[in-house]
Amino acid sequence: MSTGLLSLFGIIIGLVLLIWLSFRRLPLIVIGPLISAVVLFMSKENIMDGLTGPYAEAFAGFAQSNFLIFLPAIILGQMLGACGAAQDIAFAIAKVATKSKKNARFTTLMGLSLITAILTFGGVSGFVVVFTIAPICYELFKKLDIPWHMVIAVMVYGGSMWTAILPGSPAIQNLIPLDYLGTTPMAGPWIGIIMAIWCIIIGAIYLKYALNRAEKKGEGFMETGKIYDSLNAKEEDILEKEHGSVIKALIPSLVLIVTMNVFKFSPEVALFLGCVACLILYYKKFTDLNGLLTDGAKKTATTVINVCAVVGFGGIISEVAGFQFLIDGLDAVPGPPLIQLALATNIIAGITGSASGGEGIALQTLAPAYLKMGINPDVIHRIVNISCYGLDSLPHNGSVITRLNHTNLTHKQGYYHEFILGAIIPFFNSFIAVGLAYMGIV
């Protein structure tokens, strides 16, 4: 057996172990190096050289490139939740949604998805939005007897399925290509807009289907106690609670979006200005600013380290013989170059279990060759941005684990929503986007 083929088997074994151990809820910071060692062993590489070399370099490189985006994004999410701005937006939409008696459940799910989308497009990281939206979902789900596992569908549909591929989105997956391609967050606007509209439609159809399926099975809200405790929920009717101005609540997010997309500030600066706007508008609400910043810093560290641990695994994969064996195989895939790009990005994101990590590796490995072919950088940007959201959402993905852990759901209870909305549909979206590009739509 050739070294490349043996190494590819090592990658597959490592990926299977990574998924299985993630199901077992072992920490990614521990799993990452262990599984990387397995791949190195199967690839006949020196384990310590690999862990202190490519693994550590990929780990540190991702942190170096993205820490200053994660930090203000997570702190902004903390601030919007602490000052009540996120809840003000949520309560306003929820109050309208629950007025529909016939379709109250579905309307509420759509309303909550819209809230999640507003927060996400407003700069709240997809890693962080779970902490803001889950307590709101808990109260409304309990009030309307909506099955608790549907909270995962809301978070994926509103939090990443289409908001992250919209041109101008502050999502890190829309920002990573900037350094590789010299593009802007608005790259490939029409491809992004058309695909986002398609995702909104197909996602809504899935929500309706999943809700109807649950109702036919007689499922109701699954109150477990653990869910209640973890979300610090309170026994009160949130629809009767007083809440502030929705316009005021949206200003920090608008500051972020406008400064980044209109005034062309860097994402780091735009996110920082969003935090400043929130602090100015809600200064009196921050009774423990030190505690908030400390908590935000801890969440940032945990989030970044979890992603880095998986990116490090991806760094090992990109260096072993099996990866080149795989890339050579992808080059042999019949069809236009953009088909290969979409497929390769999906596979790399799936192997690494990270949209951002997989996107970074795909761009670093493949972008130079595609630029030399004369392919429009804006097209490459948007295709990779859409494709990295396909197979990344396998069970070992950091966001998947964060959502399930925080909502106290197991993979068995809630992962299938992730799989449909976060993997299957986005995977096929990659090739629809390629079709649009070859039709001349950019």
FENSULRA-V802435 format. One record per pair of residues at least 12 apart in sequence whose ideal C-beta (glycine too) atoms are under 10 Angstrom apart, sorted by sequence separation. I is the first residue (numbers start at 1). GAP is how many residues later the second one is. D is the distance in whole Angstrom. If there is no record, write none. Layout:
I;GAP;D
I;GAP;D
This chain:
96;12;10
97;12;8
117;12;9
120;12;10
159;12;10
174;12;9
258;12;8
259;12;9
346;12;8
348;12;9
349;12;8
403;12;10
18;13;6
21;13;8
37;13;8
94;13;10
97;13;7
98;13;8
116;13;6
119;13;6
120;13;9
137;13;8
138;13;8
141;13;9
160;13;8
174;13;8
256;13;10
257;13;8
259;13;9
260;13;9
327;13;10
330;13;6
331;13;9
345;13;7
348;13;5
349;13;7
367;13;6
370;13;9
17;14;8
18;14;8
21;14;8
33;14;10
36;14;7
37;14;7
40;14;9
93;14;10
94;14;7
97;14;3
115;14;9
116;14;9
119;14;7
137;14;5
140;14;10
171;14;9
256;14;5
259;14;5
260;14;9
330;14;5
344;14;10
345;14;7
348;14;5
366;14;9
367;14;9
370;14;9
400;14;9
403;14;10
404;14;8
36;15;6
40;15;9
93;15;9
96;15;7
97;15;8
136;15;10
137;15;10
170;15;7
255;15;8
256;15;6
258;15;9
259;15;8
329;15;10
347;15;9
348;15;10
400;15;7
403;15;8
18;16;9
19;16;10
39;16;10
95;16;9
116;16;9
168;16;9
169;16;7
255;16;10
256;16;9
258;16;10
345;16;9
346;16;9
395;16;6
14;17;10
17;17;8
18;17;5
33;17;10
34;17;10
93;17;9
94;17;6
97;17;9
115;17;9
116;17;5
134;17;7
137;17;6
167;17;9
168;17;5
169;17;10
256;17;7
257;17;9
327;17;7
330;17;7
344;17;10
345;17;4
348;17;8
363;17;8
367;17;8
17;18;5
18;18;10
33;18;6
36;18;9
37;18;9
93;18;5
94;18;7
97;18;9
115;18;7
133;18;8
136;18;10
137;18;8
167;18;7
168;18;5
174;18;9
255;18;6
256;18;4
259;18;9
275;18;10
326;18;9
329;18;10
330;18;10
344;18;6
345;18;9
348;18;9
362;18;10
363;18;9
366;18;8
400;18;5
16;19;10
32;19;10
36;19;5
92;19;9
93;19;8
166;19;9
167;19;5
168;19;10
255;19;5
256;19;9
399;19;9
400;19;9
403;19;10
14;20;9
15;20;8
18;20;9
93;20;10
94;20;10
113;20;9
116;20;9
134;20;9
166;20;10
167;20;7
254;20;9
255;20;9
327;20;9
342;20;10
345;20;10
395;20;6
14;21;5
17;21;7
18;21;10
90;21;8
93;21;6
94;21;8
112;21;7
115;21;7
116;21;9
130;21;9
133;21;7
134;21;8
167;21;7
168;21;8
252;21;9
253;21;7
255;21;8
256;21;8
275;21;10
326;21;7
327;21;9
341;21;8
344;21;8
345;21;8
363;21;6
394;21;10
397;21;8
13;22;9
14;22;7
17;22;10
33;22;7
36;22;10
90;22;7
93;22;5
115;22;9
130;22;9
133;22;6
167;22;4
252;22;5
255;22;4
256;22;10
326;22;9
341;22;10
344;22;6
362;22;6
393;22;9
400;22;7
14;23;9
32;23;8
33;23;9
36;23;10
92;23;9
165;23;9
166;23;9
167;23;8
169;23;8
251;23;9
252;23;7
254;23;8
255;23;8
395;23;8
399;23;8
400;23;10
11;24;10
14;24;5
15;24;9
90;24;10
91;24;9
112;24;7
167;24;9
168;24;9
252;24;9
253;24;9
360;24;10
394;24;9
395;24;9
10;25;10
13;25;6
14;25;4
89;25;9
90;25;5
93;25;8
112;25;6
130;25;6
133;25;8
167;25;4
168;25;10
252;25;4
253;25;9
255;25;10
323;25;9
326;25;9
341;25;6
359;25;6
362;25;8
363;25;9
393;25;5
394;25;8
397;25;8
13;26;8
14;26;9
33;26;9
89;26;6
90;26;9
129;26;7
133;26;8
165;26;9
166;26;6
167;26;7
251;26;6
252;26;4
255;26;10
340;26;8
341;26;9
358;26;9
359;26;7
362;26;7
393;26;7
397;26;9
11;27;10
12;27;10
14;27;10
32;27;8
165;27;5
166;27;7
169;27;9
251;27;8
252;27;9
361;27;10
393;27;10
10;28;7
11;28;6
13;28;10
14;28;8
87;28;10
90;28;9
109;28;9
112;28;7
164;28;10
165;28;9
252;28;9
323;28;9
341;28;9
359;28;8
360;28;9
393;28;8
394;28;9
395;28;10
10;29;5
13;29;7
14;29;10
86;29;8
89;29;6
90;29;9
108;29;9
111;29;9
112;29;9
126;29;8
129;29;8
130;29;8
166;29;9
167;29;9
249;29;9
251;29;9
252;29;7
337;29;9
340;29;10
341;29;6
358;29;9
359;29;4
393;29;3
394;29;7
9;30;10
10;30;8
12;30;9
29;30;10
86;30;10
89;30;7
126;30;9
129;30;5
162;30;9
165;30;6
166;30;5
251;30;6
252;30;9
318;30;8
340;30;9
355;30;9
358;30;5
359;30;9
392;30;8
393;30;4
8;31;10
10;31;7
11;31;8
109;31;9
128;31;10
129;31;9
162;31;10
165;31;6
166;31;10
251;31;10
317;31;8
357;31;9
358;31;10
391;31;10
392;31;8
393;31;9
7;32;8
10;32;3
11;32;8
86;32;9
108;32;6
109;32;9
126;32;10
127;32;9
164;32;9
249;32;9
337;32;9
338;32;8
355;32;9
356;32;7
358;32;9
390;32;9
391;32;6
7;33;9
9;33;6
10;33;5
86;33;6
89;33;9
108;33;8
126;33;5
127;33;10
162;33;8
163;33;8
166;33;10
248;33;6
249;33;9
318;33;9
337;33;6
355;33;4
358;33;8
359;33;8
389;33;7
390;33;6
391;33;9
393;33;8
8;34;9
9;34;9
10;34;9
85;34;9
112;34;10
125;34;9
126;34;5
129;34;10
162;34;4
165;34;7
248;34;8
314;34;7
317;34;6
318;34;9
341;34;8
354;34;9
355;34;5
358;34;6
389;34;9
390;34;8
392;34;8
393;34;9
7;35;6
8;35;9
10;35;9
105;35;10
108;35;9
109;35;9
120;35;9
124;35;9
161;35;9
162;35;8
164;35;10
314;35;9
317;35;7
331;35;10
338;35;10
349;35;10
355;35;9
357;35;8
390;35;9
391;35;8
392;35;10
6;36;6
7;36;4
86;36;9
104;36;10
105;36;9
108;36;6
162;36;8
163;36;9
245;36;10
316;36;10
330;36;9
337;36;6
352;36;10
355;36;9
356;36;9
389;36;10
390;36;4
391;36;6
6;37;7
7;37;8
85;37;10
107;37;10
109;37;7
121;37;10
126;37;8
162;37;4
163;37;10
244;37;10
314;37;7
315;37;9
338;37;7
355;37;4
389;37;4
390;37;4
6;38;7
7;38;8
81;38;9
86;38;8
108;38;7
112;38;9
116;38;6
120;38;7
121;38;10
126;38;7
161;38;5
162;38;6
244;38;9
313;38;8
314;38;3
323;38;9
327;38;7
331;38;9
337;38;7
341;38;9
345;38;8
349;38;7
350;38;10
353;38;9
354;38;6
355;38;8
388;38;9
389;38;9
390;38;8
3;39;10
4;39;9
80;39;7
104;39;10
105;39;5
112;39;8
115;39;9
116;39;6
119;39;8
120;39;5
160;39;10
161;39;8
162;39;10
313;39;6
314;39;8
327;39;8
336;39;10
341;39;7
345;39;5
348;39;9
349;39;5
352;39;10
353;39;7
354;39;10
358;39;10
387;39;8
390;39;7
391;39;9
3;40;7
104;40;6
105;40;8
106;40;9
113;40;8
114;40;10
116;40;9
117;40;8
118;40;8
119;40;8
120;40;7
162;40;9
312;40;9
313;40;8
314;40;7
344;40;9
345;40;9
346;40;10
347;40;10
348;40;8
349;40;8
350;40;7
351;40;8
352;40;8
353;40;9
354;40;10
357;40;10
386;40;7
387;40;8
389;40;8
390;40;5
3;41;6
105;41;5
109;41;6
112;41;10
113;41;5
116;41;8
117;41;4
120;41;10
121;41;9
122;41;9
161;41;9
162;41;7
244;41;9
310;41;10
311;41;6
313;41;9
324;41;10
338;41;7
342;41;6
345;41;9
346;41;5
349;41;7
350;41;3
351;41;9
353;41;6
357;41;9
389;41;8
390;41;10
3;42;10
77;42;7
80;42;8
90;42;8
94;42;7
98;42;7
104;42;9
105;42;9
108;42;10
109;42;9
112;42;5
113;42;9
116;42;3
117;42;7
120;42;10
121;42;5
157;42;8
158;42;10
161;42;5
310;42;6
311;42;9
315;42;9
323;42;8
338;42;8
341;42;6
342;42;8
345;42;4
346;42;8
349;42;6
350;42;6
352;42;10
353;42;8
354;42;9
355;42;8
356;42;9
387;42;8
388;42;9
76;43;10
77;43;10
80;43;9
81;43;9
86;43;9
89;43;10
90;43;7
93;43;10
94;43;10
97;43;8
111;43;9
112;43;9
113;43;9
114;43;10
115;43;7
116;43;5
117;43;10
120;43;4
121;43;9
157;43;9
310;43;5
311;43;6
314;43;5
318;43;5
337;43;10
341;43;7
344;43;8
345;43;5
346;43;9
347;43;9
348;43;9
349;43;4
350;43;9
351;43;9
353;43;4
354;43;7
355;43;10
356;43;10
386;43;6
387;43;4
80;44;6
109;44;7
110;44;9
113;44;5
114;44;7
116;44;9
117;44;9
119;44;9
120;44;7
309;44;10
310;44;5
313;44;8
314;44;7
317;44;8
318;44;10
339;44;10
342;44;8
343;44;8
345;44;9
346;44;4
347;44;7
348;44;9
349;44;9
350;44;6
352;44;9
353;44;5
354;44;6
355;44;8
386;44;6
387;44;9
77;45;10
79;45;10
86;45;10
87;45;8
90;45;9
91;45;8
94;45;9
98;45;8
105;45;9
109;45;6
112;45;9
113;45;4
117;45;7
118;45;9
121;45;7
125;45;9
126;45;7
127;45;9
157;45;10
158;45;9
161;45;10
307;45;10
309;45;9
311;45;8
312;45;9
315;45;10
338;45;6
342;45;5
345;45;8
346;45;5
349;45;9
352;45;9
353;45;7
354;45;9
386;45;10
76;46;8
77;46;8
78;46;9
86;46;5
87;46;10
90;46;5
94;46;6
98;46;7
108;46;9
112;46;7
113;46;8
117;46;5
120;46;10
123;46;9
124;46;9
125;46;8
126;46;8
157;46;4
307;46;9
308;46;9
310;46;10
311;46;4
314;46;8
315;46;8
318;46;8
341;46;7
342;46;10
345;46;9
346;46;8
350;46;10
353;46;10
384;46;9
386;46;9
387;46;8
76;47;5
77;47;4
81;47;9
85;47;10
86;47;8
89;47;10
90;47;9
97;47;10
110;47;9
111;47;10
116;47;8
121;47;8
123;47;5
125;47;7
126;47;9
156;47;8
157;47;8
307;47;6
310;47;6
311;47;9
314;47;5
318;47;6
343;47;9
345;47;9
350;47;9
353;47;8
383;47;7
386;47;5
387;47;9
76;48;6
77;48;6
80;48;9
81;48;10
87;48;8
91;48;10
109;48;8
110;48;9
113;48;9
121;48;6
122;48;8
123;48;9
306;48;9
307;48;10
309;48;10
310;48;9
314;48;10
342;48;8
343;48;10
349;48;9
353;48;9
383;48;10
385;48;9
386;48;9
76;49;8
77;49;10
80;49;10
86;49;10
87;49;7
90;49;10
91;49;10
94;49;10
109;49;9
113;49;10
117;49;9
120;49;8
121;49;7
157;49;8
158;49;10
307;49;7
308;49;8
311;49;7
338;49;10
384;49;10
73;50;6
74;50;8
75;50;10
77;50;9
78;50;7
81;50;7
82;50;10
86;50;8
90;50;9
113;50;10
120;50;9
121;50;8
153;50;9
156;50;10
157;50;6
307;50;6
311;50;8
383;50;6
386;50;10
72;51;8
73;51;7
74;51;6
77;51;4
81;51;5
120;51;7
382;51;7
383;51;6
73;52;4
76;52;8
77;52;7
80;52;7
81;52;9
72;53;10
73;53;9
74;53;7
75;53;9
77;53;9
78;53;8
153;53;7
154;53;8
383;53;9
71;54;10
73;54;8
74;54;5
77;54;7
78;54;9
81;54;9
153;54;6
379;54;9
382;54;9
383;54;6
70;55;7
73;55;7
77;55;6
81;55;10
379;55;9
382;55;8
69;56;9
70;57;8
74;57;9
150;57;8
153;57;6
379;57;9
380;57;9
70;58;9
152;58;10
153;58;9
379;58;5
378;59;10
379;59;9
150;60;7
382;60;8
149;61;9
150;61;7
376;61;8
375;62;9
379;62;9
147;63;9
379;63;6
147;64;8
150;64;7
378;64;6
146;65;8
149;65;8
147;66;10
376;66;6
147;67;5
355;67;9
146;68;8
147;68;9
146;69;9
150;69;9
145;70;10
147;70;9
149;70;8
147;71;10
148;71;9
150;71;10
355;71;9
147;72;4
148;72;9
185;72;10
146;73;9
147;73;7
148;73;6
149;73;7
350;73;8
145;74;9
146;74;8
147;74;7
148;74;5
186;74;10
349;74;10
145;75;4
146;75;6
147;75;7
148;75;8
185;75;6
186;75;6
144;76;10
145;76;5
146;76;10
148;76;8
151;76;9
184;76;10
185;76;6
144;77;8
184;77;8
346;77;9
349;77;10
350;77;9
142;78;10
143;78;9
186;78;10
349;78;10
117;79;10
141;79;10
142;79;5
148;79;6
185;79;9
141;80;5
142;80;10
184;80;7
346;80;9
140;81;10
141;81;9
142;81;7
346;81;6
141;82;9
185;82;8
310;82;10
117;83;9
138;83;9
170;83;9
313;83;9
343;84;9
346;84;6
138;85;9
142;85;9
175;85;9
185;85;10
342;85;9
345;85;7
346;85;9
114;86;10
141;86;10
142;86;9
170;86;6
310;86;7
113;87;9
170;87;7
310;87;8
311;87;10
342;87;9
343;87;8
169;88;9
178;88;9
310;88;6
342;88;4
343;88;8
138;89;7
168;89;7
178;89;8
309;89;8
341;89;9
342;89;6
110;90;10
113;90;8
138;90;7
168;90;10
170;90;6
307;90;10
308;90;10
342;90;10
113;91;8
142;91;8
169;91;9
170;91;9
175;91;9
306;91;10
307;91;5
339;91;9
342;91;7
343;91;9
138;92;9
139;92;9
168;92;7
169;92;9
175;92;5
306;92;4
307;92;9
338;92;9
339;92;7
342;92;5
110;93;10
134;93;9
138;93;5
142;93;10
168;93;4
174;93;9
175;93;9
305;93;10
306;93;9
338;93;9
341;93;8
76;94;10
110;94;7
113;94;7
137;94;9
138;94;10
139;94;6
143;94;7
167;94;8
168;94;9
304;94;10
340;94;10
109;95;9
135;95;10
136;95;9
138;95;5
139;95;8
143;95;8
172;95;8
303;95;7
306;95;8
338;95;9
339;95;6
342;95;10
134;96;8
135;96;5
138;96;10
139;96;9
142;96;10
143;96;8
171;96;10
302;96;10
303;96;9
306;96;8
335;96;10
338;96;5
339;96;9
341;96;10
73;97;7
110;97;7
134;97;6
135;97;7
136;97;10
139;97;8
170;97;6
337;97;10
338;97;9
73;98;9
106;98;9
109;98;5
110;98;9
135;98;6
139;98;8
140;98;7
336;98;7
73;99;8
109;99;9
134;99;9
135;99;9
139;99;5
140;99;8
303;99;8
335;99;9
338;99;6
339;99;9
131;100;9
138;100;10
139;100;9
170;100;7
302;100;9
338;100;7
69;101;8
106;101;7
109;101;9
170;101;7
336;101;9
69;102;10
70;102;7
105;102;10
106;102;6
109;102;7
136;102;7
139;102;10
336;102;7
69;103;6
105;103;10
108;103;10
135;103;9
299;103;10
170;104;9
103;105;9
106;105;6
66;106;6
69;106;7
105;106;6
106;106;9
65;107;10
69;107;9
105;107;10
103;108;10
66;109;9
105;109;9
106;109;10
65;110;10
66;110;8
105;110;8
65;111;8
62;114;10
65;114;7
122;127;10
118;128;10
122;128;7
124;128;10
122;129;10
123;129;8
124;129;8
122;130;7
123;130;6
118;131;10
122;131;3
123;131;10
118;132;7
121;132;7
122;132;7
123;132;9
124;132;10
120;133;10
122;133;9
123;133;4
119;134;7
122;134;6
123;134;7
118;135;7
121;135;9
122;135;7
172;135;9
121;136;7
123;137;9
99;140;10
98;141;6
95;143;9
94;144;7
95;144;6
123;144;9
94;145;7
95;145;10
95;146;10
125;146;9
91;147;6
123;147;8
90;148;9
91;148;7
95;148;9
123;148;6
91;149;10
94;149;10
91;150;7
124;150;9
87;151;8
91;151;9
92;151;7
123;151;5
91;152;4
92;152;9
122;152;8
123;152;9
90;153;9
91;153;9
92;153;9
93;153;8
87;154;8
88;154;10
89;154;9
92;154;5
88;155;5
89;155;10
91;155;9
123;155;10
87;156;6
88;156;5
90;156;10
87;157;9
88;157;7
89;157;6
92;157;8
85;158;10
88;158;6
89;158;10
91;158;10
84;159;7
85;159;8
88;159;10
90;159;9
84;160;7
85;160;9
88;160;8
89;160;5
83;161;9
85;161;9
88;161;4
89;161;7
87;162;8
88;162;9
85;163;7
86;163;7
85;164;4
89;164;9
131;164;10
84;165;8
85;165;8
83;166;9
85;166;8
85;167;7
86;167;10
85;168;9
128;168;9
131;168;8
80;169;8
83;169;9
128;171;7
80;172;7
127;172;8
128;172;9
79;173;8
80;173;8
127;173;9
125;174;9
125;175;9
127;175;9
128;175;8
230;175;9
231;175;8
76;176;7
127;176;5
173;176;10
230;176;7
231;176;8
76;177;8
127;177;9
230;177;8
231;177;9
125;178;8
230;178;6
127;179;9
176;179;9
180;179;9
227;179;10
229;179;9
76;180;7
127;180;8
176;180;6
180;180;8
227;180;7
228;180;9
173;181;10
175;181;9
176;181;9
179;181;9
226;181;10
227;181;5
173;182;5
177;182;7
180;182;9
181;182;7
226;182;5
227;182;8
73;183;9
172;183;9
173;183;5
176;183;5
177;183;9
180;183;4
225;183;9
226;183;10
72;184;9
171;184;9
172;184;5
176;184;6
179;184;8
180;184;7
224;184;6
171;185;9
173;185;9
174;185;10
177;185;10
179;185;10
224;185;9
173;186;6
176;186;10
177;186;6
180;186;10
181;186;6
192;186;10
222;186;10
172;187;9
173;187;10
176;187;7
180;187;5
191;187;9
195;187;8
199;187;9
222;187;9
172;188;10
180;188;9
188;188;8
190;188;10
191;188;7
181;189;9
182;189;9
187;189;9
188;189;9
189;189;8
192;189;9
177;190;8
181;190;7
187;190;7
188;190;5
191;190;9
192;190;5
195;190;10
196;190;10
199;190;10
164;191;8
180;191;9
187;191;4
188;191;6
191;191;5
195;191;6
222;191;8
164;192;10
186;192;9
187;192;8
188;192;9
190;192;9
191;192;8
85;193;7
183;193;10
187;193;9
188;193;6
189;193;8
192;193;8
73;194;9
80;194;9
183;194;5
184;194;9
187;194;4
188;194;3
191;194;9
192;194;8
72;195;9
73;195;9
76;195;6
79;195;9
80;195;10
83;195;7
160;195;8
181;195;10
182;195;6
183;195;6
186;195;10
187;195;6
188;195;8
191;195;8
72;196;7
75;196;8
76;196;9
79;196;6
82;196;9
83;196;9
85;196;8
181;196;4
183;196;10
185;196;9
186;196;10
188;196;10
69;197;9
71;197;9
72;197;9
74;197;10
75;197;9
76;197;10
78;197;9
85;197;7
180;197;9
181;197;8
183;197;8
184;197;9
188;197;8
68;198;9
69;198;6
72;198;9
73;198;5
76;198;5
77;198;10
79;198;10
80;198;6
83;198;8
84;198;7
181;198;10
183;198;5
187;198;8
188;198;9
68;199;9
69;199;6
72;199;4
75;199;10
76;199;5
79;199;5
83;199;4
181;199;6
182;199;10
183;199;9
68;200;5
71;200;8
72;200;5
75;200;6
76;200;10
78;200;10
79;200;7
82;200;8
83;200;9
85;200;9
177;200;8
180;200;9
181;200;5
185;200;10
66;201;10
67;201;10
68;201;10
69;201;10
70;201;9
71;201;9
72;201;9
73;201;9
76;201;9
83;201;9
84;201;6
177;201;9
180;201;9
66;202;10
69;202;7
72;202;7
73;202;9
76;202;7
79;202;10
80;202;9
83;202;4
183;202;10
68;203;9
72;203;6
75;203;9
79;203;8
82;203;7
83;203;6
177;203;7
178;203;8
181;203;9
68;204;9
71;204;10
72;204;10
82;204;6
177;204;4
180;204;9
82;205;9
176;205;9
177;205;9
79;206;9
82;206;8
177;206;10
210;206;9
79;207;7
82;207;9
174;207;8
177;207;6
210;207;7
174;208;9
176;208;9
177;208;7
82;209;9
83;209;9
176;209;8
79;210;9
82;210;5
175;210;9
207;210;9
210;210;8
81;211;9
167;211;10
173;211;9
174;211;6
177;211;10
206;211;8
209;211;9
210;211;9
173;212;6
176;212;9
78;213;10
79;213;7
82;213;9
173;213;9
78;214;6
79;214;9
82;214;9
167;214;10
171;214;8
206;214;6
207;214;9
78;215;8
167;215;8
173;215;6
206;215;6
78;216;10
169;216;9
173;216;7
75;217;8
78;217;6
79;217;8
165;217;8
203;217;9
75;218;7
78;218;4
167;218;9
171;218;10
202;218;10
203;218;6
206;218;10
77;219;8
78;219;10
166;219;10
173;219;9
202;219;9
206;219;8
75;220;9
76;220;9
165;220;6
74;221;9
75;221;4
78;221;7
164;221;8
165;221;5
74;222;5
75;222;8
77;222;9
78;222;9
164;222;9
165;222;10
199;222;9
203;222;7
73;223;10
74;223;8
165;223;9
202;223;6
72;224;9
74;224;10
75;224;9
162;224;10
164;224;9
165;224;7
71;225;8
74;225;5
75;225;7
164;225;6
71;226;7
74;226;5
199;226;7
202;226;10
73;227;9
74;227;10
162;227;9
198;227;9
199;227;8
202;227;9
71;228;10
72;228;9
74;228;10
161;228;8
70;229;9
71;229;5
74;229;7
126;229;9
127;229;10
160;229;7
70;230;5
71;230;9
73;230;9
74;230;9
126;230;10
199;230;7
70;231;9
195;231;9
198;231;7
71;232;10
160;232;10
161;232;10
67;233;8
70;233;6
71;233;8
160;233;9
196;233;10
67;234;9
70;234;5
195;234;6
198;234;7
69;235;10
195;235;9
198;235;9
67;237;6
70;237;8
156;237;8
195;237;7
63;238;10
66;238;7
194;238;9
195;238;5
198;238;10
160;239;7
194;239;8
159;240;8
63;241;6
66;241;8
67;241;9
191;241;9
192;241;8
195;241;8
62;242;8
63;242;8
66;242;9
191;242;5
194;242;6
156;243;9
191;243;9
63;244;9
64;244;10
155;244;9
156;244;9
159;244;9
191;244;10
192;244;10
59;245;10
62;245;7
63;245;5
66;245;9
188;245;9
191;245;5
59;246;9
62;246;5
190;246;8
191;246;6
61;247;9
62;247;10
155;247;10
156;247;8
190;247;10
194;247;7
59;248;10
60;248;8
62;248;9
63;248;9
152;248;9
155;248;6
188;248;9
191;248;10
193;248;10
59;249;4
62;249;4
188;249;8
58;250;8
59;250;7
61;250;8
62;250;8
190;250;10
191;250;6
192;250;10
59;251;9
60;251;10
61;251;9
152;251;6
155;251;10
190;251;5
191;251;6
56;252;10
58;252;10
59;252;6
60;252;9
62;252;9
151;252;8
152;252;7
155;252;8
189;252;10
190;252;6
55;253;10
58;253;5
59;253;4
62;253;9
188;253;9
189;253;8
55;254;9
58;254;5
59;254;9
61;254;8
188;254;6
57;255;8
58;255;8
59;255;10
60;255;10
149;255;10
151;255;10
152;255;7
187;255;9
55;256;9
56;256;7
58;256;6
59;256;7
151;256;5
55;257;4
58;257;2
152;257;7
54;258;8
55;258;7
57;258;6
58;258;7
149;258;8
151;258;8
156;258;10
55;259;9
56;259;8
58;259;9
148;259;7
155;259;10
162;259;10
54;260;10
55;260;6
58;260;8
148;260;9
149;260;6
157;260;8
161;260;5
51;261;8
54;261;5
55;261;5
58;261;9
148;261;7
149;261;10
152;261;9
153;261;8
156;261;6
160;261;9
161;261;7
165;261;9
53;262;9
54;262;5
55;262;10
57;262;9
152;262;4
155;262;9
156;262;6
159;262;10
160;262;7
164;262;10
53;263;9
54;263;9
149;263;10
151;263;8
152;263;8
153;263;9
154;263;9
155;263;9
156;263;10
157;263;10
158;263;10
159;263;10
54;264;7
55;264;9
149;264;5
150;264;9
152;264;9
153;264;4
156;264;9
157;264;6
161;264;7
162;264;9
165;264;8
50;265;9
51;265;8
54;265;4
148;265;8
149;265;4
152;265;4
153;265;9
156;265;4
157;265;9
161;265;7
50;266;6
53;266;8
54;266;9
147;266;10
148;266;8
149;266;9
151;266;9
152;266;6
155;266;9
156;266;5
160;266;9
147;267;10
149;267;9
150;267;7
153;267;8
154;267;10
155;267;10
156;267;10
162;267;9
149;268;7
153;268;6
157;268;10
161;268;9
165;268;8
47;269;10
50;269;7
130;269;8
134;269;8
138;269;9
152;269;9
153;269;10
156;269;10
50;270;8
129;270;10
137;270;8
152;270;9
156;270;10
45;271;9
127;271;7
131;271;9
127;272;6
130;272;6
134;272;6
29;273;9
32;273;9
36;273;9
43;273;9
126;273;6
130;273;5
134;273;6
28;274;10
32;274;9
35;274;10
39;274;8
43;274;9
45;274;8
125;274;9
128;274;9
129;274;9
130;274;10
134;274;10
27;275;10
31;275;10
35;275;10
45;275;6
127;275;6
130;275;9
131;275;7
29;276;6
32;276;8
33;276;8
36;276;7
40;276;6
43;276;9
44;276;9
45;276;8
126;276;9
127;276;9
130;276;5
28;277;8
29;277;7
32;277;3
35;277;10
36;277;5
39;277;6
43;277;4
44;277;8
126;277;9
130;277;7
27;278;9
28;278;5
31;278;7
32;278;6
35;278;6
36;278;9
38;278;10
39;278;7
42;278;8
43;278;6
27;279;8
28;279;8
29;279;8
30;279;8
31;279;9
32;279;9
33;279;7
34;279;10
36;279;8
37;279;9
40;279;9
43;279;6
28;280;9
29;280;5
32;280;5
33;280;8
36;280;4
39;280;10
40;280;7
42;280;8
43;280;9
28;281;4
29;281;10
32;281;5
35;281;9
36;281;8
39;281;6
27;282;8
28;282;6
31;282;8
32;282;10
35;282;10
29;283;10
32;283;10
33;283;9
39;283;8
28;284;10
32;284;9
36;284;10
39;284;10
28;285;9
70;286;10
69;287;10
22;288;10
66;290;7
65;291;10
66;291;10
18;292;8
62;292;9
58;294;9
62;294;8
66;294;9
18;295;7
62;295;6
65;295;8
15;298;9
62;298;7
14;299;7
58;299;8
61;299;8
62;299;10
11;302;10
14;302;8
15;302;9
58;302;9
14;303;8
58;303;8
61;303;9
11;305;9
10;306;10
11;306;6
14;306;10
58;306;10
10;307;9
14;308;10
8;309;10
11;309;7
7;310;9
10;310;7
11;310;10
12;310;8
10;311;9
11;311;5
8;312;9
10;312;6
11;312;7
7;313;5
8;313;8
9;313;7
6;314;10
7;314;4
8;314;4
11;314;9
12;314;10
6;315;8
7;315;3
8;315;8
11;315;7
4;316;9
5;316;9
6;316;8
7;316;8
8;316;10
3;317;9
4;317;4
5;317;8
7;317;9
8;317;5
3;318;5
4;318;6
7;318;7
8;318;6
2;319;8
3;319;8
4;319;9
6;319;9
7;319;9
2;320;10
4;320;7
5;320;6
4;321;3
8;321;9
32;321;10
3;322;9
4;322;9
31;322;10
2;323;8
4;324;8
4;325;10
28;325;8
28;326;10
22;331;8
18;333;9
18;334;9
19;334;8
15;335;8
18;335;7
15;336;6
14;337;9
15;337;9
15;338;8
12;339;9
11;340;7
35;361;9
32;364;10
31;365;8
28;368;8
28;369;10
26;370;10
28;370;6
22;372;8
23;372;6
22;373;5
23;373;8
28;373;7
21;374;10
22;374;4
27;374;9
19;375;6
20;375;8
21;375;8
22;375;8
26;375;10
18;376;9
19;376;5
20;376;9
22;376;9
25;376;7
18;377;9
19;377;5
18;378;5
19;378;10
22;378;8
23;378;10
15;379;8
17;379;9
22;379;6
25;379;8
16;380;10
25;380;7
15;381;8
23;381;10
22;382;10
25;385;9
25;386;9
23;387;8
24;387;10
23;388;5
22;389;8
23;389;9
19;392;9
23;392;9
